[in-house]
């Protein structure tokens, strides 16, 4: 999996690889995660104590308890706690066993959470319980730690890695994050690579489609292309229920209980990976269809709280929209979000407001112009029209392309969209 961020002169990519540490290396990394969790909680404890000591009244104290601290003690900022980390290492031998830059990043991570809370106004940082701290971070490397089949981590050693994707030319490894998944049974290395390049914005050009997302069909485009809904969680729900029932009947904190919990975690991990792979496949399929893709700006967190919440969360439309935008950027396709209001209540031919439709009404019949189609296709056509009104597409003939270059999607359009509007993407096998 790849994620990215970029600015005008720097491109940063995250490549995720599977790693296979030895048993000794696993125990060392688990020990590091526990030490990082305790350090995170200690930094947060000092921050909360300082805030509570400044929140008491001046003229009286509480009957139960009061936080009393000297007024000369400064605010435990990132710089201040980074200085205290040196003193903590003298009294706590566990902090010395962890790489110094890893512990410094723990302090930074806690203060990033604090700054995010101050910015949004809610979500005060919480203490990490046992097992809730699942990653540690190496912020810099002098040399490339990857050798093709191993990654060299400071104080841990050489760890086997499945480097299925080579590092592109011109990129340098800047940082590595080690992540634990499925109750510490699967380990990943998220390698951050960086290159000093200029990334131009994708310009709108070529063929456009609008996408309407729903539950009857996973999505429907403005030209009739549909994708069947993929219910990964619901298909494996009975198996997951059986594993959870067996885990609940085990003796707590026993080895059998841990084995049962691992089976549950692995099944959840499989469902998430299969769903993400499906989203990527559909995203590439849509990029084969068109050069401009428009979707609705719906907040899916609201609709996931209704009576169809399980289906909404299983489809994971928010993740799909994020991955679709990434795939469009990667392949040079224009992606934009448009206003989602009244897309199912307006006729795409005459722009007449036809009134609110119930969920059971799956057909669009305009009383003014007589245009008739499915509800999803009509909504997708409205989305496409709104997207085209927001941009000024360039004529494909004016775009300078190499002589031997073929526009993405030409071959796919001949097979799918020319006279075959009801093509479907099948659900991948679990």
RATAWO-V734380 format. One record per backbone hydrogen bond with DSSP energy under -0.5 kcal/mol. NH is the residue of the N-H (numbers start at 1). CO is the residue of the C=O. If there is no record, write none. Layout:
<<NH/CO> <NH/CO>>
//
This chain:
<<3/14> <5/12> <7/10> <11/195> <12/5> <13/193> <14/3> <15/13> <15/191> <16/1> <17/15> <17/189> <18/162> <19/187> <20/160> <26/22> <27/23> <28/24> <29/25> <30/26> <31/27> <32/28> <33/29> <34/30> <35/31> <36/32> <37/33> <38/34> <39/35> <40/36> <41/37> <42/38> <43/39> <44/40> <45/41> <46/42> <47/43> <48/44> <49/45> <50/46> <51/47> <52/48> <53/49> <54/50> <55/51> <55/52> <68/66> <69/67> <73/70> <77/75> <81/77> <82/78> <83/79> <84/80> <85/81> <86/82> <86/83> <87/83> <88/84> <89/85> <90/86> <90/87> <91/87> <91/88> <92/88> <93/91> <95/92> <96/92> <97/93> <97/94> <98/95> <102/99> <103/99> <104/100> <105/101> <106/102> <107/103> <108/104> <109/105> <110/106> <111/107> <112/108> <113/109> <114/110> <115/111> <116/112> <117/113> <118/114> <119/115> <120/116> <121/117> <129/127> <132/129> <134/132> <136/178> <138/176> <139/137> <147/150> <151/159> <152/145> <153/151> <153/157> <156/153> <157/153> <159/151> <160/20> <161/149> <162/18> <163/148> <163/161> <164/162> <171/168> <172/194> <174/172> <174/192> <175/192> <176/138> <177/190> <178/136> <179/177> <179/188> <180/134> <181/186> <185/181> <185/182> <186/181> <187/19> <188/179> <189/17> <190/177> <190/188> <191/15> <191/189> <192/175> <192/190> <193/13> <193/191> <194/172> <195/11> <197/195> <199/7> <199/197> <200/198> <206/394> <209/292> <211/294> <212/220> <213/211> <214/217> <214/218> <218/227> <219/227> <220/212> <221/225> <222/210> <224/221> <226/423> <227/219> <228/425> <229/216> <231/229> <232/230> <235/231> <236/232> <237/234> <240/236> <241/237> <242/238> <243/239> <244/240> <245/241> <246/242> <247/243> <248/244> <249/245> <250/247> <254/251> <258/254> <259/255> <260/256> <261/257> <262/258> <263/259> <264/260> <265/261> <266/262> <267/263> <268/264> <269/265> <270/266> <271/267> <272/268> <273/269> <274/270> <275/271> <276/272> <277/273> <278/274> <279/275> <280/276> <281/277> <282/278> <283/279> <284/280> <285/281> <286/282> <287/283> <288/284> <289/285> <289/286> <290/286> <291/207> <292/207> <293/334> <294/209> <295/336> <297/338> <298/296> <300/298> <302/299> <303/299> <304/300> <305/302> <306/303> <309/306> <312/308> <313/309> <314/310> <315/311> <316/312> <317/312> <320/316> <321/317> <322/318> <323/319> <324/320> <325/321> <326/322> <327/323> <328/324> <329/325> <330/326> <331/327> <332/328> <332/329> <333/328> <334/291> <336/293> <338/295> <343/340> <345/342> <347/352> <351/347> <354/345> <354/352> <355/345> <361/358> <362/360> <364/373> <365/363> <366/371> <370/366> <373/364> <375/362> <378/374> <379/375> <380/376> <381/377> <382/378> <383/379> <384/380> <385/381> <386/382> <387/383> <388/384> <389/385> <390/386> <391/387> <393/391> <394/204> <398/395> <399/395> <399/396> <401/399> <405/402> <410/407> <413/409> <414/410> <415/411> <416/412> <417/413> <418/413> <419/417> <423/420> <425/226> <426/424>>
//
